[in-house]
Amino acid sequence: MGGRLELGRLLPSGRSVLTGLLILFAALGLYAAARTTSAFAIDTIAVDGAPPAVAADVRKALAPAAGESLLGLDLSELARRAEAVPTVAAATVDRGFPHTLRVTVVPELPVAVLRQGSTSWLAAAGGRVVAVLEPGARPALPRVWLKPDVEVTLGERLTGPEARALGAVAPLVRRPLPVGVGSAEASPAGLTLALRNGVELRLGNRIDLAVKLEVARRILPALEPGTAYLDVSVPSRPVAGSTLDSQVEVESPTSTSP
C-alpha cells in the first residue's frame, strides 16, 4: 500500500550485518594482538615534577613495567607503586603512545630532621619519613628529637607529638621566621620552637597556628637582647620574658592576618 511504511527497506541487509561483524571482530583481534605484542611496548618511563634523585627512584620503582604493552596497564596500580617511593607525596600515570609511560609526581616537602641517638631521618610536611640521613646532614632544617621508644620506619608517617612538632615547622618552609629554628617540640604544654638566637618561641596548641607564626614574624625583630622567650599562644596578647619566670606583654601587631 502506498501509505504504508515498508519496514524491510529500513533494516540492514544480511551482507551489511556480516560486514559490520567482520570489522568488529577484526578490530577486537587487532586490539588483543596489540596488548600482547611489542607494538606499544614501554621503552621509556618519563617522570615530570620531581628533582633528578626522586625521578630516578620513581623510574626504578616502575622498572618492572618496561616491555609491557601500554594497552594492558593498570594505571592505578602503577600510581600506587610510584607513591610507595618515600619521597613521593602523590603521582599520576598515563600512557604516552607509542612507547612512553608518563608519570607526574608531587614530591614530599622535607621540613625537619628527626634525631634518635646517633640516627637521623628526613621528615616531610605530612609526617612521612622520607630518607635516612648521615649525621649532620641538612643543617639548616630544624631538629625533632625522638624518644628511644618511638619506632621509625622509612616511608611511613609519624603520629603523636612528633607529628605535631613537624606540623609546627611545616609552614616555615615557604614562609620562614626572621630567625632560624633549631628544634621543635610538642609537649602537653604545647608547641615550642627553639630559635637559633636562643629565644624560645611558645605557640601553645595548633589552633590559629598561621596567625601565631605571623605575630612572631612581626615581633621577633623588635625583641630586646637577652629575651629568653616569646609566648604567642594567645596571639592577641603576646608575652616576652628575659627569664622563664618573667612576663612582659608585647605590643600586639595591628593586624594578625597571615
N, C-alpha and C positions, 0 to 999 in steps of 0.2 A: 504494500500500500504506500502511496506517495508520501503520506504524512507520518508514517511510522519510521522511527529511528532504527536503522539496521545496525544492531549491536555487533554483528560479525565484522563490520568494517573497522570498529574501534579496537578490537582485540588484535594483539600482535600475532603474526603468523608463526607457525612452528619453526620455520627456518630462523626467524628473528630471535625467538626464545633460545634456540640451540646456539646461535652465535653469541648471545649475551652470556650464556652459561660458560661457553668456551673461554671468553675473555676473562670472566671472573676467576675461573679455575687457573688460567694462565697467570693472572696477577697474584693469586694466592701462592702458586708454585714459585714464582719469582721472589716473593717476599720470604717464603720459607727458606729458599736457597740463599738469599742474602743474609739471613740470620745465622746460617751455618757455614758460610764460606768467607773468604777474606775480602769480599767486595767492599765491606765497610769496617774492616778490622782496625782497631785502635793502634796507632803507632806513635801518637803524641798526646801527652797529658799537659794541657796549658792551664796554669794557675794564675789568676789575677787577684789583686787586692792584698797580697801578702809580701813581706820582705823576703829576700832570697832564701834565708835559712828556713823560714816557715814553709815557703813554697816547696823547697826540697823535701821537707818532711811529709807534706801532703802528697807529692808525687810518689814517694816511697810507699806510703800507705795504700795508694791506689794502683801500685805497680802490677798486682795480680790481674787487673782488668786489661792489661796490654795484650793485644792479639784477639780479644773478644770482639764480636760484632756490635757496632753501635745500636743496632736494632734490637738486640737481645738483652740490653742492660736493664737492671733495676736501679734507676737513678736515686731513689730514696735510700736504698741500702748503701750506695756509694757515698752519698752525702753523710750518712752516719759514720762511715769509715773515716771520712775526712775530719768530721767533728770529734772523732776519738783522739786525734792528734792534740796533745795538751795545749799547744799554743794557738789552737783554732777555736774561736767562740761560735762561729756559725759558717755553714758552707752550702752553696747550691751547685748542682751539677747539671750539665746539659750536653747535648750532642752537637758536635761541630762537623758535619759531613764534609768530606768523606771519611776522614781517619782521625779526627781530633776529639778528645774528651775535654770539655771546658769546665773548669772549676773556679767559682768566685768565692773568695774567702774573706771573712771578717776576723782579723786576728784578735786574740786576747790582749788586753791592755795591762801590762805589768805596772803595779803600783807600789809594791813593797818587797822587802826581803825577809823571809821567815828564818829565824835562828833558833836552833835547839842544840845546845852544846857547841860542838865544832862543825855541825852540819848546817848548810844553808840551802834554801829553796827560793825560787822566784814565784811570787803570787800575783794573780791578776785581780782586776776590779771586782769581779763576781765571786771571789773567794777560791778560785781554782788554782791549784798548784801546777805551774806550767813548765818548770825546769829545775834541775839540781844545779847548784852554783858552786864554784870554787870559793874558798874563804876570801873575804874581802872584795868579791865581785859586786858590781853595781853600787859603788859607794854613795852615789847621790840619792838613792832611794831610802825611805825610812825603814827601820828595822821593827819587826814584830817578834818579840821573844816568846817562845813556846815553852810551856811546862813539860817536864820529862814524860808525862803520861799521855801527851797529845800525839795521836797517830797521824802521820803524814804519808799520803800516797800520791805519787805523781799522776796528774790527770784528774784527780778527784777534788772535790770542793771542801773547804774547811767549814765548820759550823761553830756556833757558840761565840765566846768572847773574841776569839781570833778573827772570825769573820766580821764581827762588828768593828774591830780595830782596822781591818782592811777597808771597810766601808767609810771610815772616817777620813782616810787619806786618799781614797779614790778620786774625789772631786779635785784634789790639788794637782793632779797630773796636768790637767788643762788650764786650771786657774790657781797657780801656786800662791802661797803666802809670801809676804815680803822677806820672811826669814825661813831658811830651810828647816825641814822636820827631821830630827834624828831618830825618833822612835815613836811608836803608837801603842797605846794600851787601852783595853776595855776591862773595867772592873765593876763591881757592884755600885761604886760611887759614880761611875760614868766614864766617858771617853776622855783620854788625856793624851796630848801630843807634847813630847819633849822637843823643844826647838833647839837649833844648833847654837843659838846665842845664850843658852842657859835658862830661858823663860819656859815655864810650864804652862801650856795652854789647856785650860779646862773647858770642855764642851758640854758636859752633862750627858743627857740621853741623846738619842738620834733625832728627836723631833726638831724641826726647823734647822737642821744641820747647815744647809746652804746659807741661811741668814746668819747663823753664828760665825761661820767662817768669813763671811763678808764683813761683819763687825770687827773681827780680829784683823782682817786685812787693813782696815782703816785706822785701828788703834795702835797696832804694833810699832809702826814707825815713830809714834809720838811718846812711847814709854820712856821713862827716865832710866838712866843707867842704874843697875843694881836691882831692877824689878825681878822678883822671883817667880811670879805667876800672873797670868791674866785669866780671869774667870768670865766666860761669856755664856754660861749655862742658862742665864736669863738674859737674852740679847738686848733687851731694852734697858738693863741695868748692869753693864759690865763692871767688874771689880778687879783691881790690881793690888798687889802687895809686895813689899820688899822682903818679907819673911812669910813662912807658911801660915802664921797666925794673924798677920796684919791685913787690914782691908781698907782700901781707898777706892771709893766709887769713881769710875772714869766717866768723863763726859760722853754720853751716848751719841753716835752719829745721827744726823738729822734724818737720814734715810737708811734703812737696812735692806733695801731690795737688792738681791744678788745679781 
